[in-house]
Amino acid sequence: MRAAYLSRILRVYAHRRSGPLSFWYERPEPNERALAGDPGYFMRFARKARYRGPFDEQGVPMLAYGGDIGCQYNPIAIAQYGLARFNNWLADGAGSHHRAWTVAASWLARELRPNHHGVPVWMHHFDWPYRQRLVAPWYSGLAQGAGLSMLVRAARVTGDEGYARAAHAAFEPLRLSVSAGGVLVTDAAGDLWIEEYIVDPPTHVLNGFMWASWGVLDYARWSGRPEAWRTWDAAISTLRRRLDDFDTGWWSLYEARDRKLEMLASRYYHALHIVQLRVLYRLTGIAHFADVADRFQSYLDRRAYRMLAFGRKAVFKLRHY
């Protein structure tokens, strides 16, 4: 199993422009139009909007992982692709963009499935190696937040009740604890986290937490539900109090420390953290988010830190996966 994992990793990183990384890895950019008040998503996802496939016969994007995983639907990728095309549609009104985000939103609306607690989630139907092997079907707090961001926008601009019902359903895991079938964890300090990966002990993936929180904000603004505003406020309070835990003094961490084990962010995720924090500053006015973004940018600007992060990240993957 480890040999198969290492072989897949080598293939993926050797073909960044044609493998699944060709979808995920782009230069993170805020969407200034959305931050100024238009209904678009808070990041541009410009490269995601140009994704060349594969797609299924309806036009739903799939990811070609290769190896024993093969070609799969990934709910996060489908939501972010839809948001990317939604942004482009707002900018130029092209029918091709409208069809693309509608296909993505419709897939999300029909593919919600009850988990073992009967809570509606988007399932990943392939095993995935993480700290613990995620065995299909598994679900994700990031998927719930990203999908919610897409469905809320679809419901708002179309008035379609199907999208609205799906958005209400998709929010349910974002108000429930992991033990009740949701994606929330409250730690010993009383801080609330939205978990990208449902594992024990929780890992508190930083980028997934921030992206998922935007889905909660989108839903709170659209629905006005007090529960949604409470989840958003609690998530922002956690980030304000605990953000420095993800700072090594020279680079950012991908996830929270676990018994002093530090999983550094890759260069892409470090750059993503910077943009996400700048967006959060614009959304909340909390200066600490901008200050940490500036600090993380100063690390990225130093070649020695970039090289050290690359080497440490490579060693971590070899030792712990």
N, C-alpha and C positions, 0 to 999 in steps of 0.2 A: 504493500500500500504506500509506504514512504517513497519507494523508488518510482512508483507511478506518479506520485505528487510532484517529486522533484523534476521528473521528465516533463510534466505538464507545465510547471513553472518556467522551465528553460525555454520551452516552445513559445509560451505566451510572451515572455520578455524579449525573445529574439524577434518577434513579429508584432511589435506594438501597433503598427499601422493596419494590420489585418486581423488580429485576434480580438478577444473581448476587451482588451485594454484600449483598442481603438475607439470604443464607445466612451469609456469612463474618463480617460486621461485627456483633458483639454486645459487650456489656460483659463483658470477661474476668473470670471468677470462679474461685477455687479450689473444689474439692469437699471440704469439711471431712470429710464422712463417709468418703470414700476415703482421705484423709490420716490418718484415725484408724484405718484398718485394714479397712474393708469393701471388697468386690471391685470397686467402681466405678472410673471413670476419675478422674484427678487434677484435671480441670477440669469444671465443671458443664455447660457448653454448653446453658444453659437455652433460649436463643432458637433454637438449632439443633434442639432437640427439638420446637419448635413450627413448624418449616418447613412451608409450605403447598404446596410443589410448584413445578414439575411432578414427577410420578412416572410411572414406566412401569407397565405392566399388572400387574406383580408387586408394585408398591409400592416399587421402588428409586428413590431420589431422583435427579433430574437437574437440571442447571443450564441456564437459558435465557440464553445469552450474547448472542444477537442477532447481527445482521450476517451475515458469511460463516461464523461458527462454529456458530451455531444452538444447538439443545438437545443437551446432551452428558452422558454419564456422566463424573463426576470421582471417581476412586478416593479421594482425600483427603476429599471431601465425603461420600461414602458411608460411609467409616469413621467420620468424626466424627459424622454423623447417627446411625449405629448406636450409638456410645458414648453419645451424648446420651439416646437412648431406653433404653439399658441402665441408665444412672443412674436414670432415672425408674422403670423397672421394679423396681429394687432398693428404691426409696423407697415404692412403693405396690402393687406386684404386679399391676398392670393387664395384662390379656391383650393389649390393643392395643399396649402398649409392648413386650411380649414378641414379638409378631408382627413389629413393626417392626425390632427389632434382629436378629432371626433372619433376616429377609429381607436385611438389609445384610450380615450375616456370611456367609450362603450365597452372595450375589453375589461377595464377596471370595474365598471358597473356590474357586469355579468359574472365576473370571476371571483367575487367575494364568497368565501366558504366558511362554515362554522368549524372552529377548532374543537379540541376535546372538551372544552367548557361550553361549547355552543356559541362562542363569540365570533363574529364575522371578521375574517382576515384574508389577506392574499397569501397563498401558499407558494413556496418554492418547491418544485417537484424534482429536485436533484440533491444528492448529498454534497456537502461542502466542507472542506477542511478548515477549521478555525482552531481556537484553543482546545475546544472539544469538537469532535466531528458532528456537524449538523446533519441529522438524518432526515431525509424527506418523509413526509412534507413538513417544512418548517416555515415559520413566519418571522416578521421583523418589524420593530418599531419604526425604522426608517421607511420601509415600504408603506406602512400605514400613513405616515406623515406626508410622503411624496404623493401617494395616490389621492389623499385627501385634498392636497393643494390643486391637483388636476381636476378632481370632481367638483370642487367648489367653484372653480372658474367656469367649468362647463355648465353647471347649473345656473350660475349668475347670468351668463350671456345668452343662454338658450331658453331659460325658464322651464326646461324639461324636468318633469317630476321624477323620472327614472334616475337621472343624475342626482337629484336632491335626496331621494331615498337612499341611494348608495352612499352619498356623503355622510348622512346621518349614521348609517350602519358602520361605515369605515371609522368614524370617530370612537365607537364603543371601546375598542382596545386601548385607546388613548385616555380613557378615564378609569381603567381598571388595573389592578396590580397583576404582576406575572402569575401569582398564585391563583388568581381568579380568571385566568385566561387572557389577561391584557398584556401590556408591554411596559408598565410602570414599575419601578423599584424605588422604595424609600429606604435609604441606608441608615446606619446606626446614628448618624448625626442629624437625621430628620430631613435630609435633602432628597428631593425627588428627581429621578432620572428616567428618560425615555431610552429603552435599551434597543440598540440596533440588532444585536444578537441575543436570543433568549438562552443564556447559559448560566450555570451555577459553579462558582460565584459570578455575579454580574461583572462585566468588564467596562461599562461606561464609555463606549466609543464616542469620541468628541465630535467628529464631523457629523455622524449619524444623529446624535442628540440635537445638534443645532439645526440641521435640516428638518428633522421631525418636528421640532418646536415651531418651525415656520408653518407647517401644516396645521398645527393647533391654532396658531394665530389666524390663519386664513379662515378656518372654520369658525372661530370665535367672532370674527368680524362679520362673517356672512350670516351665521345663525343667531348670534347674540346670546347663546346659552351660557349661563353663569358657570356651569361645570367646565366649559372650554376655557373661559377666562381664568378660572382657578388653576387649571393645568398649566396654562401659559405663564401666569404669574409665578407659580412654583418653579417651573423650569428656568425662568430668567433669574429667580433668586438663587437657584442652585449654581447657575453659570457665574453669577456675580461673586458668590462666595468661594467657589471651588476652581475657578479657571486657572489660578496660579499653580494648582496641583499638576497641571499639564505642561508646565514650563520647567525644563531641565537646567536653565541658565544659559543654554546655547542653541536649543532646538525645542520643538513641541513634541508632545507624546500623542500617539494615535489613540491610546486608551489609557484609563487610569492605572496607576501603579498597583501591582499585585505582589505583595510580599517583597517589595523593593525591585520587582522585575519591571524593567522599563521597555515598553514597545514604542520605539520612536516612530514618528510619522515619516513616510516617504517624502521626497521633495514635493511631489504633487499634493499630498495631503497637508503638508505644512503650508504651502501656498494657498490651498483651499481654506484652511483655518483662518488665514489672514483676511481673505475676502469675506468669509462668513461673519467674522467678528466686526468688520467694517459695516456690513449690512445690519447686524444686530445693533450697532451703535446708532445707525440711521433710524431703525425701527423703535428703539427704546430711549435714546438720548443718554444712555448710561456711559459716562466717559471712560470707565474702566475697560470696556470692550475696545474702544479705540486705542487706549494706551497699550493694551496687550498686543493688539494688531501691529502697532508701531514697533514694539519690542520684537515680535516674531519676524517682522520685515527686516529689522537690523541683523538678525541671525542669518536670514536668507541672503542678505547682501554680502556676507563674508564667505569667500571661497573655502577657507579652511573648515568652517562649520559645515558647508555643503558636502565636502569630501568626507568628513568624519561621520556625518549622518548616513551617507551612502554606505560606508563600510560597516558601521554598526548595525544598520538595518539588514544588510546581507547576512551577517553573522547570526543575527537573531533568527532569521527565517530558517537557516540551516540547522540551528540548534533546537528550535522549539516547534517545528512543524514536520 
